[in-house]
Amino acid sequence: MRRTGGTAAGVSTVDAAVARMREVGAGCPPRDGVGVFNSVYLTVTEELARRIGAGRFPDVRAASTLVTLFAGRYLDAVAADAAGERVPACWRPLLTQRRHPGVRPMQFALAGVHAHVGHDLPLAVVDACRVLGCRPAALEDEFDAVGEVLRSLEEQVREELMPGPDLLELADPLTHLAGAWSLDRARDAAWATARTLWVVRGVEELGEEFVRRLDTSVGLVARMMLTPLRF
C-alpha cells in the first residue's frame, strides 16, 4: 500500500494530472486501448478540476488530494509500462491488449474503469487518509462527490462507444458485457475495500496480502472484459 504523497509519474496536483493525461492521449495512435480509456477519463478529471477550482466540494483540500492520488495510480501504471517496468495486475490486460484488433473500444474503456475503480480507488482513499491524517469516514462526502462525476464517465462510455443499431448482431455480446458491469456496485465495493484496508493497515503482512489479492482479482475480471469479440 505504497504512496503518501506525489506519484512516480510526477503528479502532485489535479492540474498536473490533467496535463499528464493530455500527454498520454497525444502519444496514443487511433483505436489504442489506453488512448480510449484515457480520453474518457481525461474528460472526467477536467470536470473534477473545474469543480475543485470552483470550491464545489465539501472539503476542497481533501477532494484535491483524493483526486490527485487516484489519477496518479493510473498514470503510474502507464509510466511504468512505458519504462518497461512491471505494472499492477489490474492494468496488465489493458496495457497488453491495447492494440488487439478484436477488442472493441467500449471493452477497453470498461476494463480501464474497472481497474481504476476496483483497485486504484480504494488504495487512493487510504493514501489520502494518510496524507490528510484522517479516517476514511472523514472522506466519505468527497468520495461520494467524486463518484457522482465518475458516473458521467460510465454514461459517456455507453453513449459514445456502443455500436449503432446497424451493428446489433455484432454488439450482442458487447451489450451483455456492458449490462453486466455497474459503476455504482464497483464504487460500493471500492468504499468497503478502502475501509477494510484502513482497518488492517497496521498488520503489514495481512495488508500487503490483501492488496495483492485485490490486484489479482481485479486484473482477472479486466482480462475477461477484454475477450476479443471480433477479428
C-alpha atoms as an extended CHARMM CRD file, in Angstrom:
* protein
*
       231  EXT
         1         1  MET       CA              0.0000000000        0.0000000000        0.0000000000  PROA      1               0.0000000000
         2         2  ARG       CA              2.6460000000        2.4870000000       -1.0350000000  PROA      2               0.0000000000
         3         3  ARG       CA              2.0580000000        6.2010000000       -1.6210000000  PROA      3               0.0000000000
         4         4  THR       CA              1.9720000000        9.0050000000        0.8680000000  PROA      4               0.0000000000
         5         5  GLY       CA              2.4920000000       11.9890000000       -1.3760000000  PROA      5               0.0000000000
         6         6  GLY       CA              3.3590000000       12.5110000000       -5.0420000000  PROA      6               0.0000000000
         7         7  THR       CA              3.4930000000        9.7050000000       -7.5820000000  PROA      7               0.0000000000
         8         8  ALA       CA              6.1690000000        8.0700000000       -9.6610000000  PROA      8               0.0000000000
         9         9  ALA       CA              4.7100000000        9.8130000000      -12.7040000000  PROA      9               0.0000000000
        10        10  GLY       CA              5.4750000000       13.1830000000      -11.0990000000  PROA      10              0.0000000000
        11        11  VAL       CA              1.8330000000       14.1500000000      -10.5000000000  PROA      11              0.0000000000
        12        12  SER       CA              1.2600000000       16.2470000000       -7.3880000000  PROA      12              0.0000000000
        13        13  THR       CA             -1.8520000000       18.2870000000       -8.2980000000  PROA      13              0.0000000000
        14        14  VAL       CA             -5.0740000000       17.7420000000      -10.2090000000  PROA      14              0.0000000000
        15        15  ASP       CA             -3.9430000000       20.1770000000      -12.9010000000  PROA      15              0.0000000000
        16        16  ALA       CA             -0.7020000000       18.2230000000      -13.2810000000  PROA      16              0.0000000000
        17        17  ALA       CA             -2.7360000000       15.0220000000      -13.6640000000  PROA      17              0.0000000000
        18        18  VAL       CA             -4.8210000000       16.6380000000      -16.3960000000  PROA      18              0.0000000000
        19        19  ALA       CA             -1.6850000000       17.8100000000      -18.1970000000  PROA      19              0.0000000000
        20        20  ARG       CA             -0.1250000000       14.3640000000      -17.9940000000  PROA      20              0.0000000000
        21        21  MET       CA             -3.2910000000       12.6890000000      -19.3260000000  PROA      21              0.0000000000
        22        22  ARG       CA             -3.2470000000       15.0490000000      -22.2910000000  PROA      22              0.0000000000
        23        23  GLU       CA              0.3360000000       13.9820000000      -22.9740000000  PROA      23              0.0000000000
        24        24  VAL       CA             -0.6270000000       10.3130000000      -22.7410000000  PROA      24              0.0000000000
        25        25  GLY       CA             -3.5320000000       10.8290000000      -25.1330000000  PROA      25              0.0000000000
        26        26  ALA       CA             -1.3870000000       12.7180000000      -27.6190000000  PROA      26              0.0000000000
        27        27  GLY       CA              1.0050000000        9.7840000000      -27.7710000000  PROA      27              0.0000000000
        28        28  CYS       CA             -1.6400000000        7.1400000000      -28.4640000000  PROA      28              0.0000000000
        29        29  PRO       CA             -2.4810000000        6.0840000000      -32.0430000000  PROA      29              0.0000000000
        30        30  PRO       CA             -6.1460000000        5.7630000000      -33.1520000000  PROA      30              0.0000000000
        31        31  ARG       CA             -8.0570000000        2.8630000000      -31.5640000000  PROA      31              0.0000000000
        32        32  ASP       CA             -5.3330000000        2.3150000000      -28.9810000000  PROA      32              0.0000000000
        33        33  GLY       CA             -6.9790000000        0.8460000000      -25.8860000000  PROA      33              0.0000000000
        34        34  VAL       CA             -5.1430000000        3.0460000000      -23.4140000000  PROA      34              0.0000000000
        35        35  GLY       CA             -5.9970000000        6.0540000000      -25.5630000000  PROA      35              0.0000000000
        36        36  VAL       CA             -9.6860000000        5.1150000000      -25.4730000000  PROA      36              0.0000000000
        37        37  PHE       CA             -9.7650000000        4.9310000000      -21.6780000000  PROA      37              0.0000000000
        38        38  ASN       CA             -7.5280000000        7.9780000000      -21.3040000000  PROA      38              0.0000000000
        39        39  SER       CA             -9.8900000000       10.0690000000      -23.4120000000  PROA      39              0.0000000000
        40        40  VAL       CA            -12.9610000000        9.4360000000      -21.2980000000  PROA      40              0.0000000000
        41        41  TYR       CA            -11.0280000000        9.6590000000      -18.0300000000  PROA      41              0.0000000000
        42        42  LEU       CA             -9.4470000000       12.9410000000      -19.0790000000  PROA      42              0.0000000000
        43        43  THR       CA            -12.9020000000       14.4360000000      -19.5840000000  PROA      43              0.0000000000
        44        44  VAL       CA            -13.9240000000       13.4110000000      -16.0770000000  PROA      44              0.0000000000
        45        45  THR       CA            -10.6920000000       14.6450000000      -14.4930000000  PROA      45              0.0000000000
        46        46  GLU       CA            -11.0590000000       18.0060000000      -16.2340000000  PROA      46              0.0000000000
        47        47  GLU       CA            -14.5500000000       18.2790000000      -14.7670000000  PROA      47              0.0000000000
        48        48  LEU       CA            -13.2450000000       17.3440000000      -11.3160000000  PROA      48              0.0000000000
        49        49  ALA       CA            -10.5440000000       20.0180000000      -11.6520000000  PROA      49              0.0000000000
        50        50  ARG       CA            -13.1890000000       22.5870000000      -12.6290000000  PROA      50              0.0000000000
        51        51  ARG       CA            -15.3690000000       21.7340000000       -9.6300000000  PROA      51              0.0000000000
        52        52  ILE       CA            -12.4500000000       21.7600000000       -7.2310000000  PROA      52              0.0000000000
        53        53  GLY       CA            -11.3690000000       25.1480000000       -8.5740000000  PROA      53              0.0000000000
        54        54  ALA       CA            -14.8910000000       26.4490000000       -8.0690000000  PROA      54              0.0000000000
        55        55  GLY       CA            -14.9670000000       25.1940000000       -4.4710000000  PROA      55              0.0000000000
        56        56  ARG       CA            -17.8360000000       22.8200000000       -5.1200000000  PROA      56              0.0000000000
        57        57  PHE       CA            -16.6150000000       20.0440000000       -2.8200000000  PROA      57              0.0000000000
        58        58  PRO       CA            -17.3200000000       19.7660000000        0.9180000000  PROA      58              0.0000000000
        59        59  ASP       CA            -13.5700000000       19.9260000000        1.6070000000  PROA      59              0.0000000000
        60        60  VAL       CA            -11.5510000000       21.2400000000       -1.3280000000  PROA      60              0.0000000000
        61        61  ARG       CA             -8.1780000000       20.1170000000        0.0370000000  PROA      61              0.0000000000
        62        62  ALA       CA             -9.4420000000       16.6130000000        0.7380000000  PROA      62              0.0000000000
        63        63  ALA       CA            -11.0640000000       16.3560000000       -2.6950000000  PROA      63              0.0000000000
        64        64  SER       CA             -7.9340000000       17.5970000000       -4.4420000000  PROA      64              0.0000000000
        65        65  THR       CA             -5.7670000000       15.1270000000       -2.5370000000  PROA      65              0.0000000000
        66        66  LEU       CA             -8.0720000000       12.1900000000       -3.2870000000  PROA      66              0.0000000000
        67        67  VAL       CA             -8.4500000000       13.0370000000       -6.9900000000  PROA      67              0.0000000000
        68        68  THR       CA             -4.7090000000       13.5740000000       -7.4550000000  PROA      68              0.0000000000
        69        69  LEU       CA             -3.7080000000       10.3180000000       -5.7620000000  PROA      69              0.0000000000
        70        70  PHE       CA             -6.4530000000        8.4440000000       -7.6050000000  PROA      70              0.0000000000
        71        71  ALA       CA             -5.3560000000        9.7020000000      -11.0230000000  PROA      71              0.0000000000
        72        72  GLY       CA             -1.7170000000        9.1990000000      -10.0970000000  PROA      72              0.0000000000
        73        73  ARG       CA             -2.1270000000        5.4510000000       -9.7350000000  PROA      73              0.0000000000
        74        74  TYR       CA             -3.3330000000        5.1480000000      -13.3380000000  PROA      74              0.0000000000
        75        75  LEU       CA             -0.5860000000        7.4430000000      -14.5730000000  PROA      75              0.0000000000
        76        76  ASP       CA              1.9980000000        5.4830000000      -12.5940000000  PROA      76              0.0000000000
        77        77  ALA       CA              0.9030000000        2.3040000000      -14.3750000000  PROA      77              0.0000000000
        78        78  VAL       CA              1.2090000000        3.9680000000      -17.7900000000  PROA      78              0.0000000000
        79        79  ALA       CA              4.6360000000        5.3780000000      -16.8920000000  PROA      79              0.0000000000
        80        80  ALA       CA              5.8670000000        2.0100000000      -15.6070000000  PROA      80              0.0000000000
        81        81  ASP       CA              4.6810000000        0.2820000000      -18.7770000000  PROA      81              0.0000000000
        82        82  ALA       CA              6.4220000000        2.8460000000      -20.9730000000  PROA      82              0.0000000000
        83        83  ALA       CA              9.6290000000        2.2740000000      -18.9980000000  PROA      83              0.0000000000
        84        84  GLY       CA              9.3890000000       -1.4940000000      -19.3780000000  PROA      84              0.0000000000
        85        85  GLU       CA              8.7400000000       -1.9720000000      -15.6700000000  PROA      85              0.0000000000
        86        86  ARG       CA              6.2650000000       -4.3060000000      -14.0170000000  PROA      86              0.0000000000
        87        87  VAL       CA              2.7510000000       -2.8640000000      -13.6980000000  PROA      87              0.0000000000
        88        88  PRO       CA             -0.0970000000       -3.8250000000      -11.3380000000  PROA      88              0.0000000000
        89        89  ALA       CA             -2.0010000000       -6.9220000000      -12.4360000000  PROA      89              0.0000000000
        90        90  CYS       CA             -5.2110000000       -4.9160000000      -12.7330000000  PROA      90              0.0000000000
        91        91  TRP       CA             -3.6910000000       -2.7730000000      -15.5130000000  PROA      91              0.0000000000
        92        92  ARG       CA             -1.8170000000       -5.5000000000      -17.3810000000  PROA      92              0.0000000000
        93        93  PRO       CA             -4.7770000000       -6.6820000000      -19.5000000000  PROA      93              0.0000000000
        94        94  LEU       CA             -5.4450000000       -3.1950000000      -20.8950000000  PROA      94              0.0000000000
        95        95  LEU       CA             -1.7720000000       -2.4330000000      -21.4340000000  PROA      95              0.0000000000
        96        96  THR       CA             -1.0290000000       -5.7410000000      -23.1600000000  PROA      96              0.0000000000
        97        97  GLN       CA             -4.2240000000       -5.8980000000      -25.2330000000  PROA      97              0.0000000000
        98        98  ARG       CA             -4.3230000000       -2.2080000000      -26.1250000000  PROA      98              0.0000000000
        99        99  ARG       CA             -3.8120000000       -2.8020000000      -29.8790000000  PROA      99              0.0000000000
       100       100  HSD       CA             -5.7360000000       -6.0590000000      -30.2770000000  PROA      100             0.0000000000
       101       101  PRO       CA             -7.9700000000       -5.6880000000      -33.3800000000  PROA      101             0.0000000000
       102       102  GLY       CA            -10.6530000000       -7.9410000000      -31.9480000000  PROA      102             0.0000000000
       103       103  VAL       CA            -11.3180000000       -5.8540000000      -28.8390000000  PROA      103             0.0000000000
       104       104  ARG       CA            -13.9390000000       -3.1380000000      -29.1370000000  PROA      104             0.0000000000
       105       105  PRO       CA            -13.3440000000        0.4300000000      -27.8540000000  PROA      105             0.0000000000
       106       106  MET       CA            -16.0730000000        0.0470000000      -25.2640000000  PROA      106             0.0000000000
       107       107  GLN       CA            -14.3050000000       -3.0010000000      -23.8470000000  PROA      107             0.0000000000
       108       108  PHE       CA            -11.0950000000       -1.0190000000      -23.4630000000  PROA      108             0.0000000000
       109       109  ALA       CA            -12.9490000000        1.7640000000      -21.6800000000  PROA      109             0.0000000000
       110       110  LEU       CA            -14.8340000000       -0.5420000000      -19.3180000000  PROA      110             0.0000000000
       111       111  ALA       CA            -11.7150000000       -2.5540000000      -18.4860000000  PROA      111             0.0000000000
       112       112  GLY       CA             -9.8970000000        0.6700000000      -17.6530000000  PROA      112             0.0000000000
       113       113  VAL       CA            -12.7240000000        1.9410000000      -15.4680000000  PROA      113             0.0000000000
       114       114  HSD       CA            -12.9310000000       -1.4310000000      -13.7270000000  PROA      114             0.0000000000
       115       115  ALA       CA             -9.1950000000       -1.4790000000      -12.9790000000  PROA      115             0.0000000000
       116       116  HSD       CA             -9.1680000000        2.1160000000      -11.8110000000  PROA      116             0.0000000000
       117       117  VAL       CA            -12.2530000000        1.9670000000       -9.5950000000  PROA      117             0.0000000000
       118       118  GLY       CA            -11.8250000000       -1.6050000000       -8.3610000000  PROA      118             0.0000000000
       119       119  HSD       CA             -8.1570000000       -1.3490000000       -7.4340000000  PROA      119             0.0000000000
       120       120  ASP       CA             -6.8780000000        2.2260000000       -7.5520000000  PROA      120             0.0000000000
       121       121  LEU       CA             -9.7930000000        3.9900000000       -5.8710000000  PROA      121             0.0000000000
       122       122  PRO       CA             -9.7340000000        2.1460000000       -2.5140000000  PROA      122             0.0000000000
       123       123  LEU       CA             -5.9410000000        2.4720000000       -2.3720000000  PROA      123             0.0000000000
       124       124  ALA       CA             -6.2250000000        6.1750000000       -3.1720000000  PROA      124             0.0000000000
       125       125  VAL       CA             -8.6610000000        6.6220000000       -0.2810000000  PROA      125             0.0000000000
       126       126  VAL       CA             -6.1430000000        5.0540000000        2.1090000000  PROA      126             0.0000000000
       127       127  ASP       CA             -3.3360000000        7.1390000000        0.5710000000  PROA      127             0.0000000000
       128       128  ALA       CA             -5.3900000000       10.2970000000        1.0690000000  PROA      128             0.0000000000
       129       129  CYS       CA             -6.2120000000        9.4020000000        4.6700000000  PROA      129             0.0000000000
       130       130  ARG       CA             -2.5120000000        9.0500000000        5.4190000000  PROA      130             0.0000000000
       131       131  VAL       CA             -1.6840000000       12.3750000000        3.7900000000  PROA      131             0.0000000000
       132       132  LEU       CA             -4.5470000000       14.2060000000        5.4950000000  PROA      132             0.0000000000
       133       133  GLY       CA             -4.2640000000       12.4430000000        8.8480000000  PROA      133             0.0000000000
       134       134  CYS       CA             -7.8690000000       11.2660000000        8.9190000000  PROA      134             0.0000000000
       135       135  ARG       CA            -10.0020000000        8.1340000000        8.7450000000  PROA      135             0.0000000000
       136       136  PRO       CA            -11.9590000000        7.0290000000        5.6400000000  PROA      136             0.0000000000
       137       137  ALA       CA            -15.2100000000        8.2080000000        7.2230000000  PROA      137             0.0000000000
       138       138  ALA       CA            -13.8970000000       11.7770000000        7.0420000000  PROA      138             0.0000000000
       139       139  LEU       CA            -13.5790000000       11.4240000000        3.2510000000  PROA      139             0.0000000000
       140       140  GLU       CA            -16.9590000000        9.8750000000        2.5750000000  PROA      140             0.0000000000
       141       141  ASP       CA            -18.5460000000       13.1140000000        1.3210000000  PROA      141             0.0000000000
       142       142  GLU       CA            -15.6260000000       13.6920000000       -1.0550000000  PROA      142             0.0000000000
       143       143  PHE       CA            -15.7150000000       10.0620000000       -2.1540000000  PROA      143             0.0000000000
       144       144  ASP       CA            -19.4220000000       10.3740000000       -2.9820000000  PROA      144             0.0000000000
       145       145  ALA       CA            -18.9420000000       13.6930000000       -4.7770000000  PROA      145             0.0000000000
       146       146  VAL       CA            -16.1470000000       12.2480000000       -6.9090000000  PROA      146             0.0000000000
       147       147  GLY       CA            -18.3520000000        9.2310000000       -7.5770000000  PROA      147             0.0000000000
       148       148  GLU       CA            -21.1040000000       11.4120000000       -8.9680000000  PROA      148             0.0000000000
       149       149  VAL       CA            -18.6850000000       12.8300000000      -11.5160000000  PROA      149             0.0000000000
       150       150  LEU       CA            -17.3770000000        9.3440000000      -12.2870000000  PROA      150             0.0000000000
       151       151  ARG       CA            -20.9040000000        8.3360000000      -13.1820000000  PROA      151             0.0000000000
       152       152  SER       CA            -20.6590000000       10.6630000000      -16.1590000000  PROA      152             0.0000000000
       153       153  LEU       CA            -17.6970000000        8.5830000000      -17.3260000000  PROA      153             0.0000000000
       154       154  GLU       CA            -19.8690000000        5.4700000000      -17.4720000000  PROA      154             0.0000000000
       155       155  GLU       CA            -22.5970000000        7.3830000000      -19.2980000000  PROA      155             0.0000000000
       156       156  GLN       CA            -20.0550000000        8.7770000000      -21.7570000000  PROA      156             0.0000000000
       157       157  VAL       CA            -18.6810000000        5.3030000000      -22.4530000000  PROA      157             0.0000000000
       158       158  ARG       CA            -22.1220000000        3.9140000000      -23.2000000000  PROA      158             0.0000000000
       159       159  GLU       CA            -23.2290000000        6.8560000000      -25.3270000000  PROA      159             0.0000000000
       160       160  GLU       CA            -20.0690000000        7.2890000000      -27.3950000000  PROA      160             0.0000000000
       161       161  LEU       CA            -18.6690000000        3.7810000000      -27.6710000000  PROA      161             0.0000000000
       162       162  MET       CA            -21.6940000000        1.4960000000      -28.0630000000  PROA      162             0.0000000000
       163       163  PRO       CA            -22.1590000000        0.4490000000      -31.7080000000  PROA      163             0.0000000000
       164       164  GLY       CA            -25.2270000000        1.7430000000      -33.5020000000  PROA      164             0.0000000000
       165       165  PRO       CA            -28.2860000000       -0.3650000000      -34.3610000000  PROA      165             0.0000000000
       166       166  ASP       CA            -26.7800000000       -1.3890000000      -37.6970000000  PROA      166             0.0000000000
       167       167  LEU       CA            -24.2110000000       -3.3770000000      -35.7220000000  PROA      167             0.0000000000
       168       168  LEU       CA            -26.7560000000       -5.0740000000      -33.4720000000  PROA      168             0.0000000000
       169       169  GLU       CA            -25.6620000000       -8.6090000000      -34.2730000000  PROA      169             0.0000000000
       170       170  LEU       CA            -22.0240000000       -7.7940000000      -33.6050000000  PROA      170             0.0000000000
       171       171  ALA       CA            -22.9380000000       -5.8570000000      -30.4660000000  PROA      171             0.0000000000
       172       172  ASP       CA            -24.9200000000       -8.6570000000      -28.7850000000  PROA      172             0.0000000000
       173       173  PRO       CA            -22.0540000000       -9.8670000000      -26.5290000000  PROA      173             0.0000000000
       174       174  LEU       CA            -20.9350000000       -6.2840000000      -26.0160000000  PROA      174             0.0000000000
       175       175  THR       CA            -24.4090000000       -5.3110000000      -24.8480000000  PROA      175             0.0000000000
       176       176  HSD       CA            -24.3250000000       -8.2140000000      -22.4010000000  PROA      176             0.0000000000
       177       177  LEU       CA            -20.8950000000       -7.1360000000      -21.1280000000  PROA      177             0.0000000000
       178       178  ALA       CA            -21.9680000000       -3.5250000000      -20.6650000000  PROA      178             0.0000000000
       179       179  GLY       CA            -25.0960000000       -4.5930000000      -18.8100000000  PROA      179             0.0000000000
       180       180  ALA       CA            -23.2410000000       -6.9730000000      -16.5140000000  PROA      180             0.0000000000
       181       181  TRP       CA            -20.9400000000       -4.3050000000      -15.0570000000  PROA      181             0.0000000000
       182       182  SER       CA            -22.1570000000       -1.4970000000      -12.8070000000  PROA      182             0.0000000000
       183       183  LEU       CA            -20.1690000000        1.5350000000      -11.7270000000  PROA      183             0.0000000000
       184       184  ASP       CA            -22.3960000000        2.0010000000       -8.6810000000  PROA      184             0.0000000000
       185       185  ARG       CA            -21.6810000000       -1.5380000000       -7.4810000000  PROA      185             0.0000000000
       186       186  ALA       CA            -17.9790000000       -1.0700000000       -8.2000000000  PROA      186             0.0000000000
       187       187  ARG       CA            -17.9300000000        2.1700000000       -6.1770000000  PROA      187             0.0000000000
       188       188  ASP       CA            -19.7060000000        0.4840000000       -3.2500000000  PROA      188             0.0000000000
       189       189  ALA       CA            -17.1490000000       -2.3140000000       -3.3250000000  PROA      189             0.0000000000
       190       190  ALA       CA            -14.2980000000        0.2070000000       -3.5120000000  PROA      190             0.0000000000
       191       191  TRP       CA            -15.5560000000        2.0250000000       -0.4180000000  PROA      191             0.0000000000
       192       192  ALA       CA            -15.9170000000       -1.2430000000        1.5370000000  PROA      192             0.0000000000
       193       193  THR       CA            -12.4280000000       -2.2530000000        0.4150000000  PROA      193             0.0000000000
       194       194  ALA       CA            -10.9620000000        1.0870000000        1.4970000000  PROA      194             0.0000000000
       195       195  ARG       CA            -12.4710000000        0.7370000000        4.9570000000  PROA      195             0.0000000000
       196       196  THR       CA            -11.1040000000       -2.8150000000        5.2420000000  PROA      196             0.0000000000
       197       197  LEU       CA             -7.6430000000       -1.7170000000        4.1310000000  PROA      197             0.0000000000
       198       198  TRP       CA             -7.6770000000        1.0120000000        6.7530000000  PROA      198             0.0000000000
       199       199  VAL       CA             -8.5130000000       -1.4930000000        9.4980000000  PROA      199             0.0000000000
       200       200  VAL       CA             -5.7430000000       -3.9240000000        8.5130000000  PROA      200             0.0000000000
       201       201  ARG       CA             -3.1240000000       -1.2510000000        7.7190000000  PROA      201             0.0000000000
       202       202  GLY       CA             -1.3300000000       -1.8630000000       10.9980000000  PROA      202             0.0000000000
       203       203  VAL       CA             -0.8170000000       -5.5500000000       10.2210000000  PROA      203             0.0000000000
       204       204  GLU       CA              1.7130000000       -5.1770000000        7.4240000000  PROA      204             0.0000000000
       205       205  GLU       CA              1.7760000000       -8.7730000000        6.1880000000  PROA      205             0.0000000000
       206       206  LEU       CA             -2.0120000000       -9.0420000000        6.1330000000  PROA      206             0.0000000000
       207       207  GLY       CA             -2.4460000000       -5.6550000000        4.4840000000  PROA      207             0.0000000000
       208       208  GLU       CA              0.0650000000       -6.4020000000        1.7430000000  PROA      208             0.0000000000
       209       209  GLU       CA             -1.5250000000       -9.7780000000        1.0420000000  PROA      209             0.0000000000
       210       210  PHE       CA             -4.9600000000       -8.1640000000        0.8430000000  PROA      210             0.0000000000
       211       211  VAL       CA             -3.6780000000       -5.6350000000       -1.7080000000  PROA      211             0.0000000000
       212       212  ARG       CA             -2.0000000000       -8.3500000000       -3.7970000000  PROA      212             0.0000000000
       213       213  ARG       CA             -5.1520000000      -10.4180000000       -3.9020000000  PROA      213             0.0000000000
       214       214  LEU       CA             -7.2570000000       -7.3620000000       -4.7290000000  PROA      214             0.0000000000
       215       215  ASP       CA             -4.9150000000       -6.5280000000       -7.6070000000  PROA      215             0.0000000000
       216       216  THR       CA             -5.0350000000      -10.0980000000       -8.9350000000  PROA      216             0.0000000000
       217       217  SER       CA             -8.8200000000      -10.4360000000       -8.7220000000  PROA      217             0.0000000000
       218       218  VAL       CA             -9.4690000000       -7.0790000000      -10.3940000000  PROA      218             0.0000000000
       219       219  GLY       CA             -6.9810000000       -7.9990000000      -13.1070000000  PROA      219             0.0000000000
       220       220  LEU       CA             -8.7220000000      -11.3220000000      -13.7210000000  PROA      220             0.0000000000
       221       221  VAL       CA            -12.0440000000       -9.6040000000      -14.3880000000  PROA      221             0.0000000000
       222       222  ALA       CA            -10.3550000000       -6.9670000000      -16.5720000000  PROA      222             0.0000000000
       223       223  ARG       CA             -8.7950000000       -9.7350000000      -18.6620000000  PROA      223             0.0000000000
       224       224  MET       CA            -12.1870000000      -11.3610000000      -19.2010000000  PROA      224             0.0000000000
       225       225  MET       CA            -13.6910000000       -7.9910000000      -20.1330000000  PROA      225             0.0000000000
       226       226  LEU       CA            -11.1300000000       -7.7780000000      -22.9420000000  PROA      226             0.0000000000
       227       227  THR       CA            -12.0480000000      -11.1080000000      -24.5450000000  PROA      227             0.0000000000
       228       228  PRO       CA            -11.9250000000      -10.4120000000      -28.3140000000  PROA      228             0.0000000000
       229       229  LEU       CA            -15.4130000000      -10.1390000000      -29.8310000000  PROA      229             0.0000000000
       230       230  ARG       CA            -14.3340000000       -9.8920000000      -33.4730000000  PROA      230             0.0000000000
       231       231  PHE       CA            -11.2850000000      -10.2200000000      -35.6680000000  PROA      231             0.0000000000
